[in-house]
Amino acid sequence: MFVTIIGPSAVIAAIGYASIRALGRNPSAAGKILQAMIIALVFAEAIAVIALLILFQLFGRG
């Protein structure tokens, strides 16, 4: 279960780091950077949720 949390957390950290660097280089593109960042965060969270659902299906007792 730990692996399904660490992967998306690293992706979210990388997205945040890249967006802050991009804003530092080009502050006038804040809208486009924010939109791309939110889309990437949604995909990262979706991967985490799907991984947890698969984990619960594989190892859940029902």
PDB file of N, CA, C and O in Angstrom:
ATOM      1  N   MET A   1       0.824  -1.191   0.000  1.00  0.00           N
ATOM      2  CA  MET A   1       0.000   0.000   0.000  1.00  0.00           C
ATOM      3  C   MET A   1       0.868   1.255   0.000  1.00  0.00           C
ATOM      4  O   MET A   1       0.479   2.294  -0.533  1.00  0.00           O
ATOM      5  N   PHE A   2       2.025   1.144   0.593  1.00  0.00           N
ATOM      6  CA  PHE A   2       2.933   2.288   0.661  1.00  0.00           C
ATOM      7  C   PHE A   2       3.391   2.728  -0.721  1.00  0.00           C
ATOM      8  O   PHE A   2       3.553   3.922  -0.975  1.00  0.00           O
ATOM      9  N   VAL A   3       3.598   1.769  -1.614  1.00  0.00           N
ATOM     10  CA  VAL A   3       4.080   2.077  -2.966  1.00  0.00           C
ATOM     11  C   VAL A   3       3.024   2.849  -3.750  1.00  0.00           C
ATOM     12  O   VAL A   3       3.363   3.718  -4.554  1.00  0.00           O
ATOM     13  N   THR A   4       1.751   2.540  -3.524  1.00  0.00           N
ATOM     14  CA  THR A   4       0.694   3.243  -4.256  1.00  0.00           C
ATOM     15  C   THR A   4       0.551   4.690  -3.807  1.00  0.00           C
ATOM     16  O   THR A   4      -0.055   5.496  -4.514  1.00  0.00           O
ATOM     17  N   ILE A   5       1.088   5.025  -2.667  1.00  0.00           N
ATOM     18  CA  ILE A   5       1.031   6.408  -2.188  1.00  0.00           C
ATOM     19  C   ILE A   5       2.300   7.167  -2.563  1.00  0.00           C
ATOM     20  O   ILE A   5       2.232   8.347  -2.908  1.00  0.00           O
ATOM     21  N   ILE A   6       3.444   6.515  -2.502  1.00  0.00           N
ATOM     22  CA  ILE A   6       4.726   7.186  -2.755  1.00  0.00           C
ATOM     23  C   ILE A   6       4.866   7.621  -4.202  1.00  0.00           C
ATOM     24  O   ILE A   6       5.407   8.696  -4.464  1.00  0.00           O
ATOM     25  N   GLY A   7       4.393   6.819  -5.152  1.00  0.00           N
ATOM     26  CA  GLY A   7       4.517   7.154  -6.571  1.00  0.00           C
ATOM     27  C   GLY A   7       3.811   8.446  -6.941  1.00  0.00           C
ATOM     28  O   GLY A   7       4.451   9.363  -7.456  1.00  0.00           O
ATOM     29  N   PRO A   8       2.500   8.548  -6.693  1.00  0.00           N
ATOM     30  CA  PRO A   8       1.807   9.802  -7.008  1.00  0.00           C
ATOM     31  C   PRO A   8       2.306  10.995  -6.191  1.00  0.00           C
ATOM     32  O   PRO A   8       2.260  12.130  -6.664  1.00  0.00           O
ATOM     33  N   SER A   9       2.779  10.747  -4.981  1.00  0.00           N
ATOM     34  CA  SER A   9       3.325  11.853  -4.183  1.00  0.00           C
ATOM     35  C   SER A   9       4.569  12.433  -4.837  1.00  0.00           C
ATOM     36  O   SER A   9       4.758  13.650  -4.846  1.00  0.00           O
ATOM     37  N   ALA A  10       5.408  11.580  -5.379  1.00  0.00           N
ATOM     38  CA  ALA A  10       6.598  12.058  -6.085  1.00  0.00           C
ATOM     39  C   ALA A  10       6.214  12.820  -7.342  1.00  0.00           C
ATOM     40  O   ALA A  10       6.840  13.824  -7.681  1.00  0.00           O
ATOM     41  N   VAL A  11       5.187  12.344  -8.033  1.00  0.00           N
ATOM     42  CA  VAL A  11       4.727  13.037  -9.240  1.00  0.00           C
ATOM     43  C   VAL A  11       4.166  14.409  -8.889  1.00  0.00           C
ATOM     44  O   VAL A  11       4.436  15.383  -9.592  1.00  0.00           O
ATOM     45  N   ILE A  12       3.394  14.500  -7.819  1.00  0.00           N
ATOM     46  CA  ILE A  12       2.822  15.779  -7.400  1.00  0.00           C
ATOM     47  C   ILE A  12       3.931  16.746  -6.999  1.00  0.00           C
ATOM     48  O   ILE A  12       3.854  17.934  -7.311  1.00  0.00           O
ATOM     49  N   ALA A  13       4.955  16.254  -6.316  1.00  0.00           N
ATOM     50  CA  ALA A  13       6.083  17.114  -5.954  1.00  0.00           C
ATOM     51  C   ALA A  13       6.812  17.614  -7.193  1.00  0.00           C
ATOM     52  O   ALA A  13       7.195  18.783  -7.256  1.00  0.00           O
ATOM     53  N   ALA A  14       7.007  16.750  -8.170  1.00  0.00           N
ATOM     54  CA  ALA A  14       7.678  17.158  -9.411  1.00  0.00           C
ATOM     55  C   ALA A  14       6.848  18.177 -10.181  1.00  0.00           C
ATOM     56  O   ALA A  14       7.398  19.116 -10.756  1.00  0.00           O
ATOM     57  N   ILE A  15       5.534  18.001 -10.198  1.00  0.00           N
ATOM     58  CA  ILE A  15       4.654  18.956 -10.877  1.00  0.00           C
ATOM     59  C   ILE A  15       4.735  20.316 -10.200  1.00  0.00           C
ATOM     60  O   ILE A  15       4.833  21.342 -10.873  1.00  0.00           O
ATOM     61  N   GLY A  16       4.695  20.329  -8.887  1.00  0.00           N
ATOM     62  CA  GLY A  16       4.793  21.593  -8.160  1.00  0.00           C
ATOM     63  C   GLY A  16       6.121  22.290  -8.392  1.00  0.00           C
ATOM     64  O   GLY A  16       6.165  23.503  -8.597  1.00  0.00           O
ATOM     65  N   TYR A  17       7.195  21.532  -8.362  1.00  0.00           N
ATOM     66  CA  TYR A  17       8.525  22.103  -8.591  1.00  0.00           C
ATOM     67  C   TYR A  17       8.636  22.688  -9.993  1.00  0.00           C
ATOM     68  O   TYR A  17       9.151  23.791 -10.174  1.00  0.00           O
ATOM     69  N   ALA A  18       8.148  21.942 -10.985  1.00  0.00           N
ATOM     70  CA  ALA A  18       8.235  22.412 -12.373  1.00  0.00           C
ATOM     71  C   ALA A  18       7.367  23.640 -12.604  1.00  0.00           C
ATOM     72  O   ALA A  18       7.757  24.547 -13.339  1.00  0.00           O
ATOM     73  N   SER A  19       6.199  23.675 -11.984  1.00  0.00           N
ATOM     74  CA  SER A  19       5.326  24.835 -12.193  1.00  0.00           C
ATOM     75  C   SER A  19       5.891  26.088 -11.527  1.00  0.00           C
ATOM     76  O   SER A  19       5.769  27.181 -12.080  1.00  0.00           O
ATOM     77  N   ILE A  20       6.497  25.953 -10.373  1.00  0.00           N
ATOM     78  CA  ILE A  20       7.112  27.115  -9.717  1.00  0.00           C
ATOM     79  C   ILE A  20       8.288  27.631 -10.540  1.00  0.00           C
ATOM     80  O   ILE A  20       8.466  28.841 -10.679  1.00  0.00           O
ATOM     81  N   ARG A  21       9.086  26.723 -11.082  1.00  0.00           N
ATOM     82  CA  ARG A  21      10.198  27.156 -11.944  1.00  0.00           C
ATOM     83  C   ARG A  21       9.689  27.845 -13.200  1.00  0.00           C
ATOM     84  O   ARG A  21      10.257  28.848 -13.634  1.00  0.00           O
ATOM     85  N   ALA A  22       8.616  27.310 -13.788  1.00  0.00           N
ATOM     86  CA  ALA A  22       8.056  27.919 -14.998  1.00  0.00           C
ATOM     87  C   ALA A  22       7.480  29.297 -14.694  1.00  0.00           C
ATOM     88  O   ALA A  22       7.619  30.216 -15.501  1.00  0.00           O
ATOM     89  N   LEU A  23       6.844  29.448 -13.555  1.00  0.00           N
ATOM     90  CA  LEU A  23       6.321  30.762 -13.172  1.00  0.00           C
ATOM     91  C   LEU A  23       7.448  31.752 -12.915  1.00  0.00           C
ATOM     92  O   LEU A  23       7.305  32.942 -13.193  1.00  0.00           O
ATOM     93  N   GLY A  24       8.554  31.273 -12.392  1.00  0.00           N
ATOM     94  CA  GLY A  24       9.702  32.148 -12.175  1.00  0.00           C
ATOM     95  C   GLY A  24      10.304  32.644 -13.479  1.00  0.00           C
ATOM     96  O   GLY A  24      10.786  33.774 -13.554  1.00  0.00           O
ATOM     97  N   ARG A  25      10.276  31.808 -14.497  1.00  0.00           N
ATOM     98  CA  ARG A  25      10.831  32.204 -15.795  1.00  0.00           C
ATOM     99  C   ARG A  25       9.876  33.073 -16.593  1.00  0.00           C
ATOM    100  O   ARG A  25      10.309  33.992 -17.289  1.00  0.00           O
ATOM    101  N   ASN A  26       8.570  32.793 -16.501  1.00  0.00           N
ATOM    102  CA  ASN A  26       7.600  33.511 -17.322  1.00  0.00           C
ATOM    103  C   ASN A  26       6.320  33.760 -16.515  1.00  0.00           C
ATOM    104  O   ASN A  26       5.359  33.000 -16.636  1.00  0.00           O
ATOM    105  N   PRO A  27       6.299  34.803 -15.703  1.00  0.00           N
ATOM    106  CA  PRO A  27       5.124  35.066 -14.866  1.00  0.00           C
ATOM    107  C   PRO A  27       3.867  35.418 -15.658  1.00  0.00           C
ATOM    108  O   PRO A  27       2.757  35.248 -15.153  1.00  0.00           O
ATOM    109  N   SER A  28       4.019  35.899 -16.873  1.00  0.00           N
ATOM    110  CA  SER A  28       2.836  36.286 -17.646  1.00  0.00           C
ATOM    111  C   SER A  28       2.050  35.078 -18.154  1.00  0.00           C
ATOM    112  O   SER A  28       0.913  35.234 -18.601  1.00  0.00           O
ATOM    113  N   ALA A  29       2.622  33.896 -18.097  1.00  0.00           N
ATOM    114  CA  ALA A  29       1.936  32.684 -18.554  1.00  0.00           C
ATOM    115  C   ALA A  29       1.311  31.917 -17.392  1.00  0.00           C
ATOM    116  O   ALA A  29       1.160  30.697 -17.458  1.00  0.00           O
ATOM    117  N   ALA A  30       0.952  32.627 -16.340  1.00  0.00           N
ATOM    118  CA  ALA A  30       0.441  31.971 -15.139  1.00  0.00           C
ATOM    119  C   ALA A  30      -0.832  31.177 -15.406  1.00  0.00           C
ATOM    120  O   ALA A  30      -1.005  30.093 -14.848  1.00  0.00           O
ATOM    121  N   GLY A  31      -1.711  31.686 -16.232  1.00  0.00           N
ATOM    122  CA  GLY A  31      -2.961  30.983 -16.516  1.00  0.00           C
ATOM    123  C   GLY A  31      -2.747  29.650 -17.201  1.00  0.00           C
ATOM    124  O   GLY A  31      -3.352  28.646 -16.826  1.00  0.00           O
ATOM    125  N   LYS A  32      -1.885  29.642 -18.205  1.00  0.00           N
ATOM    126  CA  LYS A  32      -1.607  28.396 -18.928  1.00  0.00           C
ATOM    127  C   LYS A  32      -0.867  27.399 -18.039  1.00  0.00           C
ATOM    128  O   LYS A  32      -1.130  26.197 -18.092  1.00  0.00           O
ATOM    129  N   ILE A  33       0.051  27.900 -17.230  1.00  0.00           N
ATOM    130  CA  ILE A  33       0.810  27.019 -16.341  1.00  0.00           C
ATOM    131  C   ILE A  33      -0.118  26.408 -15.296  1.00  0.00           C
ATOM    132  O   ILE A  33      -0.020  25.219 -14.993  1.00  0.00           O
ATOM    133  N   LEU A  34      -1.019  27.221 -14.748  1.00  0.00           N
ATOM    134  CA  LEU A  34      -1.960  26.718 -13.749  1.00  0.00           C
ATOM    135  C   LEU A  34      -2.874  25.656 -14.348  1.00  0.00           C
ATOM    136  O   LEU A  34      -3.131  24.628 -13.720  1.00  0.00           O
ATOM    137  N   GLN A  35      -3.361  25.898 -15.548  1.00  0.00           N
ATOM    138  CA  GLN A  35      -4.240  24.932 -16.200  1.00  0.00           C
ATOM    139  C   GLN A  35      -3.516  23.604 -16.449  1.00  0.00           C
ATOM    140  O   GLN A  35      -4.066  22.537 -16.178  1.00  0.00           O
ATOM    141  N   ALA A  36      -2.308  23.668 -16.955  1.00  0.00           N
ATOM    142  CA  ALA A  36      -1.539  22.445 -17.197  1.00  0.00           C
ATOM    143  C   ALA A  36      -1.221  21.728 -15.889  1.00  0.00           C
ATOM    144  O   ALA A  36      -1.237  20.498 -15.836  1.00  0.00           O
ATOM    145  N   MET A  37      -0.934  22.489 -14.836  1.00  0.00           N
ATOM    146  CA  MET A  37      -0.616  21.896 -13.548  1.00  0.00           C
ATOM    147  C   MET A  37      -1.832  21.178 -12.975  1.00  0.00           C
ATOM    148  O   MET A  37      -1.699  20.072 -12.450  1.00  0.00           O
ATOM    149  N   ILE A  38      -2.998  21.775 -13.065  1.00  0.00           N
ATOM    150  CA  ILE A  38      -4.202  21.154 -12.522  1.00  0.00           C
ATOM    151  C   ILE A  38      -4.542  19.874 -13.283  1.00  0.00           C
ATOM    152  O   ILE A  38      -4.921  18.876 -12.671  1.00  0.00           O
ATOM    153  N   ILE A  39      -4.412  19.893 -14.596  1.00  0.00           N
ATOM    154  CA  ILE A  39      -4.683  18.687 -15.386  1.00  0.00           C
ATOM    155  C   ILE A  39      -3.712  17.573 -15.001  1.00  0.00           C
ATOM    156  O   ILE A  39      -4.121  16.422 -14.852  1.00  0.00           O
ATOM    157  N   ALA A  40      -2.443  17.902 -14.842  1.00  0.00           N
ATOM    158  CA  ALA A  40      -1.453  16.894 -14.452  1.00  0.00           C
ATOM    159  C   ALA A  40      -1.735  16.355 -13.050  1.00  0.00           C
ATOM    160  O   ALA A  40      -1.569  15.161 -12.804  1.00  0.00           O
ATOM    161  N   LEU A  41      -2.157  17.220 -12.135  1.00  0.00           N
ATOM    162  CA  LEU A  41      -2.484  16.769 -10.786  1.00  0.00           C
ATOM    163  C   LEU A  41      -3.690  15.835 -10.788  1.00  0.00           C
ATOM    164  O   LEU A  41      -3.716  14.851 -10.049  1.00  0.00           O
ATOM    165  N   VAL A  42      -4.678  16.137 -11.610  1.00  0.00           N
ATOM    166  CA  VAL A  42      -5.856  15.266 -11.698  1.00  0.00           C
ATOM    167  C   VAL A  42      -5.458  13.882 -12.204  1.00  0.00           C
ATOM    168  O   VAL A  42      -5.922  12.872 -11.675  1.00  0.00           O
ATOM    169  N   PHE A  43      -4.608  13.827 -13.218  1.00  0.00           N
ATOM    170  CA  PHE A  43      -4.164  12.529 -13.725  1.00  0.00           C
ATOM    171  C   PHE A  43      -3.343  11.775 -12.685  1.00  0.00           C
ATOM    172  O   PHE A  43      -3.477  10.557 -12.562  1.00  0.00           O
ATOM    173  N   ALA A  44      -2.502  12.470 -11.941  1.00  0.00           N
ATOM    174  CA  ALA A  44      -1.699  11.809 -10.908  1.00  0.00           C
ATOM    175  C   ALA A  44      -2.595  11.240  -9.807  1.00  0.00           C
ATOM    176  O   ALA A  44      -2.367  10.125  -9.336  1.00  0.00           O
ATOM    177  N   GLU A  45      -3.601  11.994  -9.401  1.00  0.00           N
ATOM    178  CA  GLU A  45      -4.513  11.507  -8.371  1.00  0.00           C
ATOM    179  C   GLU A  45      -5.367  10.357  -8.885  1.00  0.00           C
ATOM    180  O   GLU A  45      -5.675   9.428  -8.138  1.00  0.00           O
ATOM    181  N   ALA A  46      -5.748  10.414 -10.150  1.00  0.00           N
ATOM    182  CA  ALA A  46      -6.539   9.319 -10.723  1.00  0.00           C
ATOM    183  C   ALA A  46      -5.740   8.022 -10.724  1.00  0.00           C
ATOM    184  O   ALA A  46      -6.283   6.954 -10.443  1.00  0.00           O
ATOM    185  N   ILE A  47      -4.467   8.114 -11.037  1.00  0.00           N
ATOM    186  CA  ILE A  47      -3.614   6.923 -11.006  1.00  0.00           C
ATOM    187  C   ILE A  47      -3.530   6.368  -9.586  1.00  0.00           C
ATOM    188  O   ILE A  47      -3.547   5.152  -9.393  1.00  0.00           O
ATOM    189  N   ALA A  48      -3.440   7.249  -8.593  1.00  0.00           N
ATOM    190  CA  ALA A  48      -3.372   6.799  -7.206  1.00  0.00           C
ATOM    191  C   ALA A  48      -4.664   6.104  -6.791  1.00  0.00           C
ATOM    192  O   ALA A  48      -4.622   5.065  -6.131  1.00  0.00           O
ATOM    193  N   VAL A  49      -5.798   6.658  -7.166  1.00  0.00           N
ATOM    194  CA  VAL A  49      -7.084   6.058  -6.803  1.00  0.00           C
ATOM    195  C   VAL A  49      -7.257   4.705  -7.487  1.00  0.00           C
ATOM    196  O   VAL A  49      -7.705   3.746  -6.859  1.00  0.00           O
ATOM    197  N   ILE A  50      -6.910   4.625  -8.753  1.00  0.00           N
ATOM    198  CA  ILE A  50      -7.024   3.353  -9.472  1.00  0.00           C
ATOM    199  C   ILE A  50      -6.101   2.303  -8.853  1.00  0.00           C
ATOM    200  O   ILE A  50      -6.487   1.143  -8.712  1.00  0.00           O
ATOM    201  N   ALA A  51      -4.898   2.703  -8.489  1.00  0.00           N
ATOM    202  CA  ALA A  51      -3.968   1.762  -7.856  1.00  0.00           C
ATOM    203  C   ALA A  51      -4.514   1.265  -6.521  1.00  0.00           C
ATOM    204  O   ALA A  51      -4.384   0.083  -6.203  1.00  0.00           O
ATOM    205  N   LEU A  52      -5.118   2.146  -5.745  1.00  0.00           N
ATOM    206  CA  LEU A  52      -5.692   1.713  -4.472  1.00  0.00           C
ATOM    207  C   LEU A  52      -6.883   0.784  -4.685  1.00  0.00           C
ATOM    208  O   LEU A  52      -7.046  -0.187  -3.946  1.00  0.00           O
ATOM    209  N   LEU A  53      -7.713   1.067  -5.681  1.00  0.00           N
ATOM    210  CA  LEU A  53      -8.841   0.180  -5.969  1.00  0.00           C
ATOM    211  C   LEU A  53      -8.364  -1.207  -6.387  1.00  0.00           C
ATOM    212  O   LEU A  53      -8.926  -2.215  -5.960  1.00  0.00           O
ATOM    213  N   ILE A  54      -7.341  -1.257  -7.211  1.00  0.00           N
ATOM    214  CA  ILE A  54      -6.785  -2.550  -7.619  1.00  0.00           C
ATOM    215  C   ILE A  54      -6.191  -3.277  -6.419  1.00  0.00           C
ATOM    216  O   ILE A  54      -6.357  -4.488  -6.277  1.00  0.00           O
ATOM    217  N   LEU A  55      -5.502  -2.542  -5.560  1.00  0.00           N
ATOM    218  CA  LEU A  55      -4.916  -3.143  -4.363  1.00  0.00           C
ATOM    219  C   LEU A  55      -5.989  -3.739  -3.467  1.00  0.00           C
ATOM    220  O   LEU A  55      -5.833  -4.853  -2.967  1.00  0.00           O
ATOM    221  N   PHE A  56      -7.072  -3.009  -3.263  1.00  0.00           N
ATOM    222  CA  PHE A  56      -8.148  -3.523  -2.418  1.00  0.00           C
ATOM    223  C   PHE A  56      -8.846  -4.721  -3.061  1.00  0.00           C
ATOM    224  O   PHE A  56      -9.284  -5.630  -2.356  1.00  0.00           O
ATOM    225  N   GLN A  57      -8.955  -4.732  -4.380  1.00  0.00           N
ATOM    226  CA  GLN A  57      -9.556  -5.877  -5.059  1.00  0.00           C
ATOM    227  C   GLN A  57      -8.668  -7.121  -4.945  1.00  0.00           C
ATOM    228  O   GLN A  57      -9.168  -8.231  -4.766  1.00  0.00           O
ATOM    229  N   LEU A  58      -7.365  -6.928  -5.048  1.00  0.00           N
ATOM    230  CA  LEU A  58      -6.455  -8.068  -4.992  1.00  0.00           C
ATOM    231  C   LEU A  58      -6.323  -8.648  -3.590  1.00  0.00           C
ATOM    232  O   LEU A  58      -6.321  -9.866  -3.416  1.00  0.00           O
ATOM    233  N   PHE A  59      -6.212  -7.779  -2.595  1.00  0.00           N
ATOM    234  CA  PHE A  59      -5.907  -8.242  -1.247  1.00  0.00           C
ATOM    235  C   PHE A  59      -7.056  -8.092  -0.261  1.00  0.00           C
ATOM    236  O   PHE A  59      -6.901  -8.393   0.922  1.00  0.00           O
ATOM    237  N   GLY A  60      -8.201  -7.631  -0.736  1.00  0.00           N
ATOM    238  CA  GLY A  60      -9.344  -7.472   0.160  1.00  0.00           C
ATOM    239  C   GLY A  60      -9.990  -8.807   0.479  1.00  0.00           C
ATOM    240  O   GLY A  60      -9.966  -9.743  -0.320  1.00  0.00           O
ATOM    241  N   ARG A  61     -10.551  -8.864   1.635  1.00  0.00           N
ATOM    242  CA  ARG A  61     -11.264 -10.079   2.040  1.00  0.00           C
ATOM    243  C   ARG A  61     -12.751  -9.775   1.966  1.00  0.00           C
ATOM    244  O   ARG A  61     -13.240  -8.855   2.622  1.00  0.00           O
ATOM    245  N   GLY A  62     -13.447 -10.532   1.187  1.00  0.00           N
ATOM    246  CA  GLY A  62     -14.853 -10.223   1.003  1.00  0.00           C
ATOM    247  C   GLY A  62     -15.726 -11.340   1.028  1.00  0.00           C
ATOM    248  O   GLY A  62     -16.938 -11.179   0.881  1.00  0.00           O
TER     249      GLY A  62
END
